[in-house]
């Protein structure tokens, strides 16, 4: 029974990853159809992420009162509605309407399932969980590429909504599997702290800034990698450009697969440090002035591999760093901070690249990788001082 539940949880995270790379993969064609500037992708992405922030901020209150399984069911349904809505949007402005369920659904799944796994499972399971997120995020650019080749970007969103609907049906059938941990959940959440009290805990603020920095870089990659190749590597076809949206996700998946195998031996902190160093190596490869697209493509995969252990590692450390009393609120705040990065920084980059050119993307990513590293080290030192 426990294995079956874990399988369903992994499937849920495949579903969580499916929508995240669709907009970036389809945008070069969507921009033409809607007749809007390239930076307008950032406004849609910002709306999706803003709704995710709201969902994350309310997650401690919801998690305390509603079991994870029901949060998952409602959240996946919202995601299905958002994807289907994108597929029928004939005007740019309609994307903002359907961005509401699109973002709320993602935030509900992310916060609730991450808290559930951080509380009940090991760091290896957390890394494998986010590896499966990468599976979904790698699949969706391929779906969009095929849709662009044979039908249109609308079908890319529609086909993905059908896959997510299938995952929803499996989750409904699997509802009895969650019963085992229901009593544990009730006992743990009676003493859970709220957002207001959690702000006062030493080390929380720098870890929130670190999460913001990490997701600023990751979100920029999610949205702009295909456009980077379109703007710096002329002569590539639309379907090829769209498929490059999977590069960063392939790296994330590989990084989390490796981390899942070694995390229990190395620990979250060391894995994160190694990961950020690998990320910087990948960014340097992207910067190199080498003809063709292969070196840059490999660079983005390596950067994604380095990013792999950072997100799950930070979240898995929440109960250990701040205690179970604060873990749900810390993870909710982390999610909110993460999606502030997702919300604003890809949009800011969209404006910058219009003025300076899309070639500045690697420098932009490097700044956030350095900030992420610095804030995490500050978090560790703050916690160490409190433990003395």
N, C-alpha and C positions, 0 to 999 in steps of 0.2 A: 504493500500500500504506500509506504514512504517513497519507494522508487517511482511509483506511478505519479505521485503528487509532484515530485521533483521534475519528472518528464514534462508534466503539464506546465509547471512554472517556466521551464526552459522554452517551451512552445509559446508561452505568453510573451517572453522577451524577444523571440523571433518576430512576433506580431508588433511589438513596440518599435523594433528597428525598421520595419517595412516602410512606414510613411516618411521617415526622416530624410532620406536622400532623394525622394521623388521630385520635390520642387527644384532643387539644384540641378538634377539631371534633365528635367524637362524645360527649364527656364529659357535656354537659348532659343528654343522654338516658340515657347509661350510668349516671350517678349515680342517676337515678330507678329504673332497672331493678334496680340492685344495692342500692338503699336505703341508701346511704352518704353522709356529708357531702361537700360540694363539694371540700374540701381533700384528700380521698383520691386525687384525680387526681395530686397531687404525689408521693405515695408510689410509685405505679406509674412515673411519669416518672423518679423518683429511682433506681428499680431498673434501668430501661433504661439510664440514663446511667452508673450505677455499673459495669455490665458493659462499657459502651463505654470507661470509664476503664481497666479491666483490659486490654481489647483494645489500647488505645493504648499503654499502658506496655510491653506485650510486643512491640509492633510493630517497634522497632529490631532486636530479636533475630530476629524472624520474617523481616523484610525482608532481613536479611543472609544468610538461609539458604534462603528460598523466593522464587521469582519472583512478581512482582506479579500475573500472570495467574491463578496458582493461589490466591493469597490472595483475589482477587476472586471466583472461582468458589465457594469454600467460604463466603465471607462472604454472598454473595447467597442461597445455599441456606439459611443460618441465618436470614436475614431472612424468607424465604418461610415457614419453619417457625414463626417468631414471629408473623407476621401471621395465618397459618392458625389457630394456637393461640388467638389473641385471638378469632377468629370463632366458636370452639366453646366459649368460656369461659362457662359458665352461672352461675358464682359469682365474686365479686370476687377471692377468694384465688387463683384459677387464673391470673389475669392476671400474678401475680408469677412463676409457673413459666415462662410463655412469654415474659416480659420478658427472660429470660436469653439465648436465641438472638436475640431482637429487638435487644438492645443489642450483643452480640458481633459480629453481622453488620455493623451500622452502623459500629462502630469499626474493623473490619478494612478495610472499603472506604475509609473516610475517610482513615486514616493512610497506607495503602499507595499509593493513587492520588494523593493530594496530594504525597507525596514523589516519586513518579514524574514528575508533571507539573512540580513545582518544579525538578527536576533536568534534565529534557529539553526543556522548553518555555518560552516567554516569559510575561511578566506578563499580556499580552492573553489568551493561551490559558487561564491560570489563572482570570482573571475570567470568561471565557466558560464555563469548566468549572463554576464555582459559579453562573453564570446558569442553566445547565441543571439544577443542583440545585434552583433556584427553580422551574423548570418543573414538576418532580415534586411539589414542595411545594405549588404552586398547584393542581395537578390533584387531589390527594387530598382536600382539603376539598369540592371539587365532587362527587367520587365519594361521599363520606360524606353530603353533602346529598341526593343522589339516593337513596342507600340509605335514609336516614331518611324520605324522602317516600314511597317505594314498597315498601320491604321492612323494614329494621331496621338498626341500627348494625352488627350482626354481618356483614351482607352488605358493608358498606363495607370491613371488613378483608379479607373473603374475596375480593372483586373485585380489591382491590389486590394480594393475594398472587398472583392469576392473572397480572396484568400483570408482576409481578416475576419470575414463573416464565418468562414469555416472554422477558424480558431475559436471564435466565440461559441459556436455550437459544441465544440469539444470541451470547452471550459464549463458549459452548462451541464453536460453529461458527467463531468468530473467533480461536481460540487460535493458529493459525499466524502471525497478524499481529504478534504480540509478538516474534517471533524476531529481528528486526533489532537490538533493543537489549539482547539477553541478554548479549552479551560485554561491552558497556559497563557493564551493571549489575554483573557479576562484578568488574570492575576497580575500580569506585567503592566497592563495599561491603567490599573487603578491608581498607581503612584506616578504616572507619567506627568512630566512638567509641561507647561505651556510655553509658547513662543516668548512671552515677556520675561519669564524667569530665566530662560535659556540664554538670552542675550548677555546676562551677567556672568556667565561661566567663563573663567580664564581660558584662552585659547580658541574660543568659538569664532571670534571676529577674524583672526588671520586665516583660519581654515575656510571661512566663507569667501574671503578675498581670493584665496588660492583656487577655490572651486570656480569663482567668477573668471579668473584668468585662464584656467584650463578650458572651460567651455567657450570662452571667447575665441580661442584658437581652434577648438574642435568645430564650433558652429560655423566659423568662417570657412573652414575646409569643406564642411558639409554642403554649403551653398555655392562656393565660388571655385572649387577645383575644376569643374568642366569649363567654366568661363575663363579660367587661367590658361588652359590649353587652347581654347578658342582664340584668345587674345595674343598669345605668345608663340603658338606653333601653327602657322597658317597652312592651309591645304588639307586639313582633316575633315572628314565627313561628319554630319550631324549625329549619326548613330554612334560613331567612334567617340566623339566628344562626350555624348551622354554616358557612355560606358565608363569613362574616366571618373565619373562620380563614385564608382565602387572602389577606387584605389585606396582612399583613406579608410574605408570600412573594411577592406580586405586586411589592411595592416592592423586595425583595431582587433579584428577577429583573431588574427595570428598572435598578436601580443597577449590577448586574454587567454588563448588556448595554452600558450607557453606558461603564462603566469599561473594558470590553474594547476599546472603540473608541478610547479616549484614553490608556490606561495606559502604552503605550510612549512617548508624548510627555510626559506629566506625571510619570511615575514613581510607585512605590507609596506613598512617604511623603506626597507632596502630595495624592494621591487620598484617602488615609486621613484626613488633616486636614480636607479639604473634606467628606468623607462624614460625619464626626462632627458637624460644624456643621449639615449638612442634617438629620441625625437629631434634633438638639436642636430645630430649627424644627418638625419633625413632631410631637414630643412636646408642644411649646407649643400647637399647634393642637388636640391631643387635650384639653388642660387647659381650653381656652376654654369658658365656660359658655354654649354656643349651643344653642338648642332643636333637636331632631331628631338624627339619627345621621350626617348627611352630613359635617359638618366633622370629627368624630372619625374617620370612615372614611378621609377624605382624609389626615388627620394620620398615621394608621398606615401608609398607603402611602408617604407622604413619609419617615417615620422609617425604614421598611424600605429605601427607596431610598438613604438616607444610610448605613445599615448595610452596604449592598451590597459596597463595595470593601474593607471592613475585614478580614474573615475571609480571603479569598484573598490580600489584600495582605500581611498578616502572615506567612502561610505561604510565599508566594513569595519574601519577603525572607530567609528562613532561610539558604539557601546563600550569599547575598551577605553577610549580616551576620555569620555564624558559620563559614562555610567548609563545603565539601562533606563534610569529615571528620565534622562535628558535625550536619549538616543532618537526617539521619534521626532521630537522637536528639532534636534540638530539636523537630522536628515531632511526634514521639511525645509529648514532654513538653507541648507546646502543646495537643495533642489531649486529654491527661489533664487539664490545667488547664481547658481549655474545658468538659469534661464534668463537672468538679467544679462549675463554674457551672451547667451544665444540671441537675446532680443535685440540688443543695441549694437554689439560689436560687428556682426556681419553687415548691418545697415551702415554703420560708420565706415567700414571698409568699402562698401559700395560707393559712397560719396568720395572717399579718398582716391579710389581707382579711376573715377571719372576725371579727376584733376591730374593725378600723377601717373596713371597707367596701371594696369593690372599686374605688371611685373613687380610691384612693391610687395606683393603678397607674402613672400618668404620672410622679409624683414618684419612685417606685421606679426607673423606667427612667432618669430623668435623673441620678440618683446614679451609676449604673453607667456611663453615657456619659461623665461627667466623670472617673471613675476610669480608664476605658479611655484617654482622651486623655492624662491626666497620666502614666500609666505608659509609654505609647509614647514620649512626649517624653523621659522619663528614659532609656529604652533608646537613643534616638538620640544623646543627649549622652554616654552611657557609651561607646558604640561609637566616637564621634568622638574622645574622649579617648584611647582605646586605639590609634587609627590614627595619632596624632601622634608 
